[in-house]
Amino acid sequence: MTTTRQARLIDNPDLLRERLRAAPQGPGVYVMRDLAGRVAYVGKAAVLQNRLRSYFNGVPGLPERTRRLVEGVFDFEVIACASPREALILENTLIKRHRPRFNVRLKDDKNYLYLKIPAPGTPDTHAPGTAREKLRAPRGEAGQRATLFPRPYYTRKVQRDGARYYGPYTSAQSLRTTVRSLRTIFPFRTCGDEVFRRGRVCLDYHIRRCSGPCEGRIDEAGYAHLLEQVETFMGGRSRVLADELRQQMEEAAAALDYELAARFRDRLRAIDRINERQDVLSGRRGDHDAVAIAVEAGRGMAAVLTVRGGRVIGSETHEVEGVSDLSPAECLGAFLPQFYSGTPQLPRTILVSDAPDGLDDIADFLAGERGGPVDVRMPRRGELRRLVERARETALATLRQRRVVEDFDAERTEALLADLAARLDLEAPPRRIECYDISNTMGTNSVGSMVVFEDGRPRPDHYRHFGIRTVEGADDFASMAETLRRRFIRHLRAVQGEADGDIPVDDPDGSNGEEAPPQSGGGSRRGGRGKAEESFAALPDLLLIDGGKGQLGAAHAVLVEAGLADVPVFGLAKRNEELFR
C-alpha cells in the first residue's frame, strides 16, 4: 500500500491515525520510506502497533535523530513475523539490501575477503581467484585429480558447499601476509588447475613453498592431512597443532628419518614464533570474540578481537555508518546481526563492551547461524572486561587514525570544499573558514571562541578566545559583535604593521579580561606575538556564526563597519539545524 508523495504522513493526522490502528499487534518488521520513495529506515518490534505509535505520537519531543526521520516519512510498510527472531532475521536482510540512511550499517561489508579451503575430492563450484568467479566443472582425468589436491584461495563469497571459510578480513594485505606465512609452515599448492595439469613441479616446490602434488611428491592422504593442519591453525588451535607436530617429529626421529623430523621441527619452531606474538589470557583457554564500537564525531568503528584457545589470534576493525546521535550500545545491537550473519566461524561466546536492547533476541539469532547455543554477554570486571576495553581502544584509535588520513586526503578535501561552495553559492571553495561561538558561566564570564579550518583541516595554532569586556550579563548578540570587532581590528593593525593595543588573545589570562603579565620580548605564553599576528592577518573566505538571525545580524554589522562586507557569513542554529544568511 502506498500513498501519493505530496505530503508527509504527519501532515495527514486522520490517515495516520487509521494506519496506526490497522498495524499488527504482534512481532514484525516496519519499513519507512522518505519523500522520494527510498527506504529510510528498517526496524523490528515485538509489538508493531506500539512501536509505530511511539514514533508518531509526540513528534516534537522525540530525540533529534528520530524526529528528523519521522518528519521525512511519507509512507511505511509493515511485515508481520511469527517470532521476534524471525523479525530480526528479516530486518537484517532488508538493511543489507536497501542500506537505509537512518540505520546503522556495515560499510562495504560485501567486499570483505575470506580464505577458502575446498574439501579434497569435491569439485569446487567456482573458479577461484577474482571477483569474477564463474561456475565450472573439472575437465578430464587431470582435472579430476586436481580436485584431490585443492588449493586454498581468496574469495568474497561464502557458500554452503562443504568448504571451510576463514574470515572476514577487512585488510586484503593482512590476509595475504597470513597466507605467505602459512606456506612456509604448510607447503600447500597455490597454482591454478591449468598449471597443475602439466604434471611437473615448479619453483615453489624447490623453495619449499609447495609439496609437489602435481608430480606425485605427496599422496592424497598426506595432502589432506596438510590441509587439516592449515585449518587447525586458522581455527586458532595452535596448541593442538604444536602437540601433533611434536609427536610427528619424535616418531620420525625414532624411525631414523631425520630429514622428515627436521621438517616437522622447523614447522614447530615457526608456530612457536607466531604463538610468542599472541597475547595469552591467563587461566582461560576458551574460544570467544570481544566486540566493541567507538562512536565519535558522527562516525563509528567496530573492533573484533578473536580469541581461540585462550590466545588473541587476530584483530579486525570495521567501519560502521549511520551512527550519528546513537550510543555505542545501540550501534552494537545493529552491528552484531549484520557482522555475524553468514559468518562461517562463529564462536560459542561473544563478549560485548555495551549491552544493547534485545540481547536475548540477538543471541537466539546467532545461535541459529551457528547451529548451537551462543552466549552474548557484557563482562563487568576482570580479565574479560579488560579484553573488551582493549577492543574499544582499538576501535577508537583506528577511527581517529582514519579521520586524520582523510583530513589529509587532498582530493577528498577539495571535493568537499567545492561541494560546500556550491551549496552555499560561494564564488570559490573556501580555503580558510573561521567559526565563532559565545559561551558563559551562569550569565557571567562570557568568552568568545574562534576556531579555524584551512584547506578543510583544523588549524589549532590559529584558534583564539576573547574575554568579553564591554557586555554585562548573557547577551550573545553584543558579545558576538565585540568578538568580531576585536578580531578584525587586529587584522587591520596586523596588515598595517601597527602596534596591537588589544590584550593578546592567545594568552590564557589576558584573553579572559585580566591584564596580561609581562613577557620577555613582548611575547605571550603560547607562541608569542608573531603567532597571534599570523592568525589575525589572514582574512576568512567563509565566516560561520553559532546562532540564528540575531547573531548573524550582529556579525554582518561588524563586517560592514570594518569594510569587509564582501566576506560571506552564515549563521548556524544547531537546535533545528537551520542555516541563515
C-alpha positions as CSV (number, residue, x, y, z in Angstrom):
1,M,0.0,0.0,0.0
2,T,1.4,3.4,-1.0
3,T,0.2,7.0,-0.9
4,T,0.9,9.9,-3.1
5,R,4.2,11.5,-2.3
6,Q,2.9,15.0,-1.9
7,A,2.7,15.2,1.9
8,R,4.3,13.7,4.9
9,L,2.3,11.3,7.0
10,I,2.3,13.6,10.0
11,D,0.6,16.2,7.8
12,N,-2.5,14.0,7.5
13,P,-3.3,13.0,11.1
14,D,-6.6,11.3,10.2
15,L,-4.9,9.0,7.7
16,L,-2.0,8.4,10.1
17,R,-4.4,7.5,13.0
18,E,-6.2,4.9,10.9
19,R,-2.8,3.5,9.6
20,L,-1.5,3.0,13.1
21,R,-4.8,1.5,14.3
22,A,-4.6,-1.1,11.5
23,A,-1.0,-2.1,12.3
24,P,-0.4,-5.7,13.6
25,Q,-0.2,-6.2,17.3
26,G,2.4,-8.9,17.1
27,P,6.1,-9.2,16.2
28,G,7.2,-7.9,12.8
29,V,9.3,-5.5,10.7
30,Y,8.4,-2.0,9.6
31,V,9.9,-0.1,6.6
32,M,9.8,3.7,6.5
33,R,10.1,5.5,3.2
34,D,11.1,9.1,2.6
35,L,9.5,11.6,0.2
36,A,11.5,10.2,-2.7
37,G,10.2,6.7,-2.1
38,R,13.6,5.4,-0.8
39,V,13.8,3.2,2.2
40,A,14.9,5.5,5.0
41,Y,14.7,3.1,8.0
42,V,14.1,-0.6,8.7
43,G,13.2,-1.6,12.2
44,K,11.8,-4.6,14.2
45,A,9.4,-4.8,17.1
46,A,7.8,-7.3,19.4
47,V,4.5,-5.4,19.0
48,L,4.4,-3.4,15.8
49,Q,1.5,-1.2,16.6
50,N,3.0,0.0,19.8
51,R,6.4,0.7,18.2
52,L,4.9,2.7,15.3
53,R,2.8,4.7,17.7
54,S,5.9,5.6,19.7
55,Y,7.2,7.3,16.5
56,F,4.2,9.3,15.5
57,N,2.8,10.4,18.9
58,G,4.5,13.4,20.3
59,V,6.9,14.1,17.4
60,P,8.3,17.4,18.8
61,G,9.5,15.6,21.9
62,L,11.4,12.9,20.1
63,P,15.2,12.7,20.0
64,E,16.6,14.8,17.2
65,R,17.7,11.9,15.0
66,T,14.3,10.2,15.4
67,R,12.4,13.5,14.8
68,R,14.3,14.0,11.5
69,L,13.4,10.5,10.4
70,V,9.7,10.9,11.2
71,E,9.4,14.4,9.7
72,G,10.6,13.0,6.4
73,V,8.4,9.9,6.2
74,F,5.7,9.8,3.6
75,D,4.8,6.1,4.0
76,F,5.6,3.0,5.9
77,E,5.1,-0.7,5.3
78,V,4.7,-3.5,7.9
79,I,5.6,-7.2,7.6
80,A,4.2,-9.5,10.3
81,C,6.5,-12.2,11.5
82,A,6.0,-15.4,13.5
83,S,8.5,-14.5,16.2
84,P,11.0,-11.8,17.3
85,R,13.8,-14.0,16.0
86,E,12.2,-14.2,12.6
87,A,11.8,-10.4,12.7
88,L,15.5,-9.9,13.5
89,I,16.5,-12.1,10.5
90,L,14.2,-10.2,8.1
91,E,15.3,-6.8,9.5
92,N,19.0,-7.8,8.9
93,T,18.2,-8.9,5.4
94,L,16.4,-5.7,4.5
95,I,19.1,-3.5,5.9
96,K,21.8,-5.2,3.8
97,R,19.6,-5.0,0.7
98,H,18.5,-1.3,1.0
99,R,21.2,0.2,3.2
100,P,18.8,2.8,4.7
101,R,20.4,6.1,5.7
102,F,19.0,6.1,9.3
103,N,20.1,2.5,10.0
104,V,23.4,1.5,11.5
105,R,25.1,-0.5,8.8
106,L,28.5,-2.0,7.9
107,K,30.4,-0.1,5.3
108,D,31.1,-2.2,2.2
109,D,30.6,-5.5,4.1
110,K,30.2,-7.3,0.8
111,N,33.8,-6.6,-0.1
112,Y,35.4,-8.5,2.8
113,L,37.8,-11.3,1.9
114,Y,37.8,-14.9,3.2
115,L,40.3,-17.7,2.9
116,K,38.5,-20.7,1.3
117,I,39.9,-24.2,1.7
118,P,37.9,-26.6,-0.5
119,A,37.2,-30.2,0.7
120,P,39.6,-32.7,-1.0
121,G,37.8,-34.8,-3.7
122,T,34.9,-32.4,-4.0
123,P,34.8,-30.3,-7.2
124,D,34.9,-26.6,-6.4
125,T,31.7,-25.0,-7.8
126,H,33.5,-21.7,-8.5
127,A,36.7,-20.8,-10.4
128,P,39.0,-19.4,-7.7
129,G,40.8,-16.1,-7.9
130,T,39.0,-12.9,-8.5
131,A,35.6,-11.3,-8.0
132,R,34.6,-12.6,-11.5
133,E,34.1,-16.2,-10.4
134,K,32.3,-18.5,-12.8
135,L,30.6,-21.8,-12.5
136,R,32.9,-24.6,-13.7
137,A,33.4,-28.4,-13.7
138,P,36.6,-30.4,-13.6
139,R,37.8,-31.4,-17.1
140,G,39.4,-34.7,-17.9
141,E,41.3,-37.1,-15.7
142,A,43.9,-34.4,-14.7
143,G,41.1,-32.1,-13.7
144,Q,39.5,-34.8,-11.6
145,R,42.9,-35.4,-10.0
146,A,43.3,-31.7,-9.2
147,T,40.2,-31.9,-7.0
148,L,42.0,-34.4,-4.8
149,F,44.7,-31.7,-4.1
150,P,42.6,-28.5,-3.8
151,R,44.3,-25.2,-3.4
152,P,43.2,-22.6,-0.7
153,Y,42.4,-19.3,-2.3
154,Y,40.8,-15.9,-1.5
155,T,37.1,-15.3,-2.1
156,R,34.5,-12.7,-1.4
157,K,31.6,-15.2,-1.5
158,V,30.7,-17.6,1.3
159,Q,28.6,-20.6,0.2
160,R,27.3,-23.8,1.8
161,D,29.5,-26.1,-0.4
162,G,31.4,-28.2,2.1
163,A,34.4,-25.9,2.0
164,R,35.9,-24.2,5.1
165,Y,36.0,-20.4,5.1
166,Y,38.1,-18.2,7.4
167,G,37.4,-14.5,7.8
168,P,36.2,-11.9,7.1
169,Y,39.3,-9.9,6.6
170,T,38.9,-6.1,6.1
171,S,42.5,-5.9,5.0
172,A,43.5,-7.9,2.0
173,Q,47.1,-7.3,2.8
174,S,46.7,-8.8,6.2
175,L,45.2,-12.0,4.7
176,R,47.9,-12.3,2.1
177,T,50.6,-11.9,4.7
178,T,49.0,-14.7,6.8
179,V,48.9,-17.0,3.8
180,R,52.5,-16.3,2.9
181,S,53.4,-17.2,6.5
182,L,51.3,-20.4,6.3
183,R,53.0,-21.6,3.2
184,T,56.4,-21.5,4.9
185,I,55.0,-23.9,7.5
186,F,52.5,-25.9,5.4
187,P,53.5,-26.1,1.8
188,F,50.1,-26.3,0.0
189,R,49.8,-25.6,-3.6
190,T,48.7,-22.2,-5.0
191,C,48.9,-22.8,-8.7
192,G,45.8,-22.9,-10.9
193,D,44.5,-26.2,-12.3
194,E,45.9,-25.4,-15.8
195,V,49.4,-25.4,-14.3
196,F,48.7,-28.4,-12.1
197,R,47.7,-30.5,-15.1
198,R,51.2,-30.2,-16.6
199,G,52.4,-32.7,-14.0
200,R,55.7,-31.0,-13.3
201,V,56.9,-29.3,-10.2
202,C,57.7,-25.6,-10.4
203,L,59.9,-23.2,-8.5
204,D,57.6,-23.2,-5.4
205,Y,58.5,-26.9,-4.8
206,H,62.2,-26.2,-4.9
207,I,62.0,-23.3,-2.4
208,R,59.8,-25.4,-0.2
209,R,56.6,-23.4,-0.7
210,C,54.7,-26.4,-2.3
211,S,54.6,-30.1,-1.5
212,G,54.6,-31.0,-5.2
213,P,51.3,-32.9,-5.6
214,C,51.3,-32.3,-9.3
215,E,54.2,-34.7,-9.7
216,G,53.1,-37.1,-7.0
217,R,55.6,-35.9,-4.4
218,I,52.9,-36.2,-1.8
219,D,49.9,-38.6,-1.7
220,E,46.2,-37.8,-1.3
221,A,46.1,-38.7,2.4
222,G,49.3,-36.7,3.2
223,Y,48.0,-33.6,1.4
224,A,44.6,-33.9,3.1
225,H,46.3,-34.0,6.4
226,L,48.4,-31.0,5.4
227,L,45.1,-29.0,4.8
228,E,43.7,-30.2,8.1
229,Q,46.7,-28.7,9.8
230,V,46.1,-25.4,8.0
231,E,42.5,-25.5,9.2
232,T,43.6,-26.2,12.7
233,F,46.0,-23.3,12.6
234,M,43.5,-20.9,11.1
235,G,40.9,-22.0,13.6
236,G,43.2,-20.8,16.4
237,R,44.0,-24.2,17.8
238,S,47.8,-23.7,17.6
239,R,48.4,-25.7,20.8
240,V,46.7,-28.8,19.4
241,L,48.8,-28.4,16.2
242,A,52.0,-27.9,18.1
243,D,51.4,-31.1,20.1
244,E,50.7,-33.0,16.9
245,L,53.8,-31.7,15.1
246,R,56.0,-32.6,18.2
247,Q,54.6,-36.1,18.2
248,Q,55.3,-36.5,14.4
249,M,58.8,-35.1,14.9
250,E,59.5,-37.7,17.6
251,E,58.1,-40.5,15.6
252,A,60.2,-39.6,12.6
253,A,63.3,-39.4,14.7
254,A,62.6,-42.8,16.3
255,A,62.3,-44.2,12.7
256,L,65.7,-42.6,11.9
257,D,64.1,-40.4,9.2
258,Y,66.0,-37.3,10.4
259,E,65.2,-35.3,7.3
260,L,61.5,-35.6,7.9
261,A,62.0,-35.0,11.6
262,A,63.8,-31.8,10.7
263,R,60.9,-30.6,8.6
264,F,58.5,-31.1,11.5
265,R,60.9,-29.4,13.8
266,D,61.1,-26.3,11.5
267,R,57.3,-26.2,11.4
268,L,57.0,-26.5,15.1
269,R,59.5,-23.6,15.6
270,A,57.6,-21.4,13.2
271,I,54.4,-22.0,15.1
272,D,56.1,-21.3,18.4
273,R,57.4,-17.9,17.0
274,I,53.8,-17.0,16.0
275,N,52.5,-18.0,19.4
276,E,55.0,-15.8,21.1
277,R,53.5,-12.8,19.3
278,Q,50.0,-13.7,20.5
279,D,48.7,-12.5,23.8
280,V,47.7,-15.2,26.3
281,L,44.7,-14.8,28.7
282,S,45.9,-16.4,31.9
283,G,43.7,-19.3,33.1
284,R,41.4,-19.1,30.1
285,R,41.5,-21.4,27.1
286,G,38.1,-20.9,25.6
287,D,37.1,-19.5,22.2
288,H,35.3,-16.2,22.1
289,D,35.2,-12.8,20.3
290,A,35.4,-9.5,22.1
291,V,33.4,-6.8,20.2
292,A,33.3,-3.1,20.9
293,I,32.2,0.0,19.0
294,A,33.6,3.5,19.3
295,V,31.5,6.5,18.2
296,E,33.0,9.9,17.7
297,A,32.0,13.0,15.6
298,G,29.2,11.1,13.9
299,R,31.3,8.2,12.8
300,G,31.7,4.7,14.1
301,M,34.3,2.0,14.1
302,A,33.8,-1.6,15.4
303,A,36.7,-3.8,16.6
304,V,36.6,-7.6,16.9
305,L,39.3,-9.4,18.8
306,T,39.4,-13.1,18.1
307,V,40.4,-15.3,21.0
308,R,41.0,-19.0,20.3
309,G,42.4,-21.4,22.9
310,G,43.0,-18.6,25.3
311,R,45.1,-16.6,22.8
312,V,44.3,-13.4,21.0
313,I,45.0,-14.6,17.4
314,G,43.5,-11.7,15.4
315,S,42.0,-8.2,15.4
316,E,39.8,-6.7,12.8
317,T,38.2,-3.3,12.5
318,H,35.1,-2.5,10.5
319,E,33.7,1.0,9.7
320,V,30.1,1.5,10.7
321,E,27.8,4.1,9.0
322,G,24.6,5.7,10.2
323,V,25.7,6.1,13.8
324,S,25.1,9.9,14.3
325,D,23.4,10.6,17.7
326,L,23.4,6.9,18.7
327,S,25.0,5.3,21.7
328,P,27.6,2.5,21.4
329,A,25.1,0.1,22.8
330,E,22.5,1.0,20.1
331,C,25.2,0.6,17.4
332,L,26.3,-2.8,18.8
333,G,22.7,-4.0,18.6
334,A,22.7,-3.4,14.9
335,F,26.3,-4.4,14.2
336,L,26.2,-7.9,15.7
337,P,23.5,-9.5,13.5
338,Q,25.0,-7.9,10.3
339,F,28.5,-8.9,11.1
340,Y,27.9,-12.5,12.1
341,S,25.2,-13.2,9.6
342,G,26.6,-15.8,7.2
343,T,30.0,-15.8,9.1
344,P,31.4,-19.4,8.9
345,Q,33.4,-19.2,12.1
346,L,31.0,-18.1,14.9
347,P,32.3,-18.7,18.5
348,R,30.4,-20.1,21.4
349,T,30.8,-16.8,23.4
350,I,30.7,-13.2,22.3
351,L,31.8,-10.5,24.7
352,V,30.5,-7.0,24.1
353,S,31.6,-3.7,25.6
354,D,28.0,-2.5,26.0
355,A,24.7,-4.3,26.5
356,P,22.2,-3.4,23.6
357,D,18.5,-3.8,23.9
358,G,17.1,-7.2,22.8
359,L,20.3,-9.1,23.7
360,D,18.3,-12.3,24.1
361,D,16.9,-12.0,20.6
362,I,20.4,-11.3,19.2
363,A,21.7,-14.4,21.0
364,D,18.8,-16.6,19.5
365,F,19.6,-15.2,16.0
366,L,23.3,-16.0,16.4
367,A,22.5,-19.5,17.7
368,G,20.6,-20.2,14.5
369,E,23.5,-19.0,12.5
370,R,26.0,-21.2,14.4
371,G,23.7,-24.2,14.8
372,G,24.3,-24.3,18.5
373,P,24.0,-22.0,21.6
374,V,25.7,-18.7,21.6
375,D,26.3,-16.7,24.8
376,V,26.3,-12.9,24.2
377,R,27.3,-11.0,27.4
378,M,29.0,-7.9,28.7
379,P,31.7,-8.7,31.3
380,R,31.9,-6.1,34.1
381,R,35.2,-6.9,35.7
382,G,38.4,-8.9,35.5
383,E,40.4,-10.0,32.5
384,L,37.5,-10.3,30.1
385,R,36.4,-6.7,30.9
386,R,40.0,-5.6,30.1
387,L,39.8,-7.5,26.9
388,V,36.6,-5.7,25.7
389,E,38.1,-2.4,26.8
390,R,41.1,-3.2,24.7
391,A,38.8,-3.8,21.8
392,R,37.2,-0.4,22.4
393,E,40.6,1.3,22.5
394,T,41.5,-0.4,19.2
395,A,38.2,0.8,17.6
396,L,38.7,4.4,18.8
397,A,42.4,4.6,17.7
398,T,41.5,3.2,14.3
399,L,38.7,5.7,13.9
400,R,40.9,8.6,14.8
401,Q,43.7,7.4,12.5
402,R,41.3,7.1,9.6
403,R,39.9,10.6,10.3
404,V,43.5,12.0,10.2
405,V,44.2,10.2,6.9
406,E,41.0,11.5,5.3
407,D,41.7,15.1,6.6
408,F,45.0,15.0,4.6
409,D,43.4,13.5,1.5
410,A,43.7,16.4,-0.8
411,E,41.3,15.1,-3.5
412,R,38.6,14.3,-0.9
413,T,39.1,17.7,0.8
414,E,38.9,19.6,-2.4
415,A,35.8,17.8,-3.5
416,L,34.1,18.6,-0.1
417,L,35.1,22.2,-0.2
418,A,33.8,22.5,-3.8
419,D,30.5,20.9,-2.8
420,L,30.3,23.3,0.2
421,A,30.9,26.3,-2.1
422,A,28.2,25.1,-4.5
423,R,25.6,24.6,-1.7
424,L,26.3,28.0,-0.2
425,D,26.6,29.7,-3.6
426,L,30.1,30.9,-2.9
427,E,32.3,32.2,-5.7
428,A,35.1,29.7,-4.9
429,P,35.9,26.9,-2.5
430,P,36.7,28.5,0.9
431,R,40.3,27.9,1.8
432,R,40.0,29.5,5.2
433,I,36.9,29.1,7.4
434,E,36.5,30.8,10.7
435,C,33.8,29.7,13.2
436,Y,32.7,31.7,16.2
437,D,30.7,30.9,19.3
438,I,29.9,32.6,22.6
439,S,29.8,30.8,26.0
440,N,29.3,31.9,29.6
441,T,29.0,30.6,33.1
442,M,25.6,31.2,34.6
443,G,25.3,34.5,32.7
444,T,28.8,35.7,33.7
445,N,32.4,35.5,32.4
446,S,31.4,35.4,28.7
447,V,34.1,34.2,26.3
448,G,34.1,34.3,22.5
449,S,35.8,31.4,20.7
450,M,37.4,31.4,17.3
451,V,38.1,28.1,15.5
452,V,39.9,28.0,12.2
453,F,40.0,25.5,9.3
454,E,42.4,25.8,6.4
455,D,42.1,23.7,3.3
456,G,39.5,21.6,5.1
457,R,41.7,20.7,8.0
458,P,41.7,22.2,11.6
459,R,44.4,24.8,12.3
460,P,44.7,24.7,16.1
461,D,47.6,27.1,16.3
462,H,45.2,29.8,14.9
463,Y,42.5,29.1,17.4
464,R,41.8,32.1,19.7
465,H,39.5,33.1,22.5
466,F,38.3,36.6,23.6
467,G,37.4,37.5,27.2
468,I,34.3,39.7,26.8
469,R,34.8,43.1,28.4
470,T,32.1,45.5,27.4
471,V,29.0,43.4,27.8
472,E,27.1,42.8,31.1
473,G,25.2,39.6,31.5
474,A,24.4,36.9,28.9
475,D,23.9,39.0,25.7
476,D,25.0,36.8,22.9
477,F,24.4,39.4,20.2
478,A,26.5,42.1,21.8
479,S,29.2,39.6,22.8
480,M,29.4,38.3,19.2
481,A,29.8,41.8,17.9
482,E,32.6,42.6,20.4
483,T,34.4,39.4,19.5
484,L,34.3,40.0,15.8
485,R,35.1,43.7,16.2
486,R,38.2,42.9,18.1
487,R,39.2,40.2,15.7
488,F,39.0,42.5,12.6
489,I,40.6,45.5,14.4
490,R,43.6,43.2,15.0
491,H,43.5,42.2,11.3
492,L,43.7,45.8,10.2
493,R,46.6,46.5,12.6
494,A,48.5,43.4,11.6
495,V,48.2,44.3,7.9
496,Q,49.2,48.0,8.5
497,G,52.1,46.9,10.8
498,E,50.8,48.9,13.8
499,A,51.3,48.0,17.4
500,D,48.5,45.9,18.8
501,G,46.7,47.6,21.7
502,D,44.5,44.6,22.5
503,I,45.3,42.1,25.1
504,P,46.9,39.0,23.5
505,V,44.1,36.7,23.0
506,D,46.3,33.6,22.7
507,D,47.3,34.3,26.3
508,P,45.0,32.3,28.7
509,D,45.0,35.0,31.4
510,G,44.8,38.2,29.2
511,S,42.3,36.7,26.9
512,N,39.8,36.3,29.7
513,G,39.8,40.0,30.6
514,E,42.7,40.2,33.0
515,E,45.8,42.2,32.4
516,A,48.4,40.1,30.7
517,P,51.5,39.5,32.8
518,P,54.7,41.0,31.3
519,Q,56.6,38.7,29.0
520,S,60.2,38.9,27.9
521,G,60.4,40.1,24.3
522,G,56.8,41.1,24.4
523,G,55.5,37.6,23.5
524,S,52.7,35.7,25.1
525,R,52.8,32.4,26.8
526,R,51.6,30.4,23.8
527,G,53.5,31.0,20.7
528,G,54.3,34.8,21.0
529,R,53.0,37.9,19.3
530,G,54.1,36.6,15.9
531,K,51.7,33.7,16.1
532,A,48.8,35.9,17.1
533,E,49.5,38.4,14.2
534,E,49.7,35.5,11.7
535,S,46.3,34.2,12.8
536,F,44.7,37.7,12.5
537,A,46.5,38.8,9.4
538,A,44.6,36.3,7.2
539,L,41.0,37.0,6.2
540,P,38.5,34.2,6.2
541,D,36.9,33.1,2.9
542,L,33.8,32.0,5.0
543,L,32.5,33.1,8.4
544,L,30.3,30.7,10.4
545,I,28.4,32.0,13.4
546,D,26.8,29.8,16.0
547,G,23.3,31.2,16.3
548,G,20.3,32.5,14.4
549,K,19.3,35.7,12.8
550,G,20.2,37.9,15.8
551,Q,23.8,36.7,16.0
552,L,24.1,36.8,12.2
553,G,22.8,40.4,12.1
554,A,25.4,41.5,14.7
555,A,28.2,39.8,12.7
556,H,27.1,41.4,9.4
557,A,27.0,44.9,11.1
558,V,30.6,44.4,12.3
559,L,31.8,43.3,8.8
560,V,30.2,46.4,7.2
561,E,31.8,48.6,9.8
562,A,35.2,47.1,9.1
563,G,34.8,47.5,5.3
564,L,34.6,43.7,4.9
565,A,31.0,43.3,3.7
566,D,32.1,41.0,0.9
567,V,33.2,38.3,3.4
568,P,30.5,35.5,3.2
569,V,28.9,35.0,6.6
570,F,26.3,32.4,7.7
571,G,24.5,31.6,11.0
572,L,24.0,28.0,12.0
573,A,21.3,27.3,14.6
574,K,22.1,23.8,15.8
575,R,18.8,23.0,17.6
576,N,16.8,22.9,14.4
577,E,19.8,22.6,12.0
578,E,18.8,25.8,10.3
579,L,21.2,27.9,8.2
580,F,20.8,31.7,7.9
581,R,22.4,34.1,5.5
